[in-house]
Amino acid sequence: MTDAEERSKNKSIFHSEMERRSNDLVIVFNPTKKDKVILWDKAVAPKVWRVKSKEEEIVPRYIMIKYLKEMIVEMVYNKVDIETRKENERRIEAGLQPMNKWHEQWIFEIGKLADAEKTSEKVVGLLYRGLYREYGIDPVVTEELKEEGVKDKRPLHERLADKVMATEEMVVPTKGKRVQAEAERISQ
C-alpha cells in the first residue's frame, strides 16, 4: 500500500468515526420560556426538532451543535441588542442623539461583548446535559473484548479519541418515560 493510499484510508477511518459520533444521542435543556425549534436541512427535506420550554430533550449530536449555536446567539447576542436599544431610548428621553451605528454603538456593543466567551461557556454548561447513548457502539461487546485482552489495532488517533470520550459520563434524563420513548424513536 502506498503512502497516499494509507493516508486516504486513515482519513476515511477518521471521517467514519466523526460520522458515527455525530449520531450519538445527547441530552439538551431549554431554559427559556418558549419552545425552541431547530430546522435541519430545510432547503431539501426539512427535519424539525423541538425542545420544549423548561424541559430536557434527547437529540443527535449534530442537532445539539446547531441548537447550541442558535441558543448562544439568542441568549448572548440578542441580550446585547436589547441593551443597545435601551441605551438609545435612554439617550432620546434625555434629549440626546442616539448612538451613531458606526462608532458609538460599535464601541458600546464591543464593551458589552467583552465577556461573551465566558457567558457563552456558561450558557453551554446550562444547555448541554450530557451524553445519553453512543451511536453504533455496544458497551457489552466492548467490555467483553477488553476482558479477552484483544489488542486494539486501530490507528493512534482513534484510540486516543476513545480515551477522551471515555471520560465523558453517560447521563440519565430526568423527565422519565416521554424522553425515554423519544430516545428509542430516534435510535431506530
N, C-alpha and C positions, 0 to 999 in steps of 0.2 A: 504494500500500500504506500503510495507516495505521500509526501508531507502535506500537499494540498488536499488530498483525499482524507487524511487523518484529521486535519483542521476542520474540514467540512463535516465529518462525522461527529466530532466533538461539538461543533456549533449546532448541529442537528439535535444532539442529545440535550444540549443546553436549552434550545428552543422548546423541545418536547417537555422538559421539566417546567419551564416557565408557563407553558400552556396548561399543564396539569395543575400547577399551583393557582393559576387564575380561576380555576373552577372549585377551589376549596370553599367550603361554606363557613362564613364568619357571621358574627352577631354584631349588629349596629343598633344604636339607640337614637331616637328623635326627641330631643329635649324641648322642641318648640311647641307652640300652641296649634300649629297647622300640620296636617299630613304632608309629608314630603314625597313627591312623585319623581322617580328617576326614569327618564326615557333613554333606551339604548337602541342604537341603530334606527333612529326614527325615519330616515330617508328611504330605507329599503323595506324592512319588515319590523315595525316598531315592537319593542318589548317594554312593557311598563312594569315598574316595581314601585310599590307603595310602602313607606314606612310611616305607620300611624303615629299620631301625636302622643308623646309621653310613653311610647312602647318600644320594645325591642323587636327586631325582625332578623331572620336568618336569610342572608343573601350570598351569592357567589362573590369571591374576592374582587373580580373585575367591576362588579356593580358597587362594591364598597369603596373602591378607589374613586369612582365617579361621584358617589354620594359624598365622600369627604371633601372633594374639590368644590362641589356645589355648596355644601354647608359652610365651608370656610369663607367662601365669597359672601354667602348670605349673612353669616354671623359676625364676621370681622369687617369686611369692606363696606357692607351696607350700613353698618353702625357709624363708620366714618362719614358716609354720605349724609346720614341723618344729623350728625353733629355739625357738618358743614352748613346744612340748611338752617339749623337752629342759630348758628353764629351769624349767618346773613340776615335772618329775621331779627335778631337782637340788634344788629347794626342799623337796620332800616327803622326799627322802633326808636332808636336813639337819635335818629336824624342823620345818620352817616350813610355813605355809599356802601353797597355790598362789596365783598371782596372781588377783585378782578380775577378772572379764571386762570390767567397765565402767570401770575406772580404771587399775589397774596393767598389765594385759595390753594395754590400748589404748595406753598410753604406750610400753610395750616394743615393740609392733609398729610404731608410728609411727617410733620411733628406728631400727628395722631397715629400714623402707621409705623412709627419708630419701633414699637414693641409688637408689631403684627406677627412676627415669627413666634415669639413666646406665647402670644394669645392664641395663635393657630395651633400650637402644640397642646395647649390646654383644651382647646375645642376638640382636637382629635382624640385626646385622652378621654373626653366625655362621650364622644360619639362611638368609638370603636370599643366593643366589649370583649372581643377575643375570637379565637378560632373555635368553631363548632365541630367540624369534621374535615379531614383532609380528603381530597378527591383522589380516587384511584389507588389508595394505599389501604391494605388490610392490616390493621395493627396485630392481629393474631398471627398471621403468616410471617410478618416482620420479626416478631418476638421469637417464633419457632426457628427461623433462620439464624438469629443471633445465638440462641441456645445450642444449635447444632455446630456452631463455630465455623460457618461458611465464610470464607474470605471474601470481602467486598472488593470486586474487581472494577468498580465504576471509576470514572475519572475523578481526580482530586477535587475539582470544584463541586461535583455532585455530593461527594462525601462530606465536604465542609458545609454545603448548603443544608444537608440533613442535620448536622450538628447544631447549626444556628437555629433551624426550625424546631429541633428537639427542646430548645429552651422555651419555646412559645407554648404556654399551657393551653390545654383544651378547656373550654368554658361551657357550662351548662346554662341554658337560657332560664330566666326567671319566670317567664309567662306560661309555662306548662303546655297543655295539650294543643292549643292553637298553633303555637310556634313549632312544636314537635311535628304536627301534621304538615305544616308548611315546609319544614326541612325535609321530610320524607318525599313530598311532592317535587321539590327542587332536585333532590338527588336521584330521582328516577328518570 
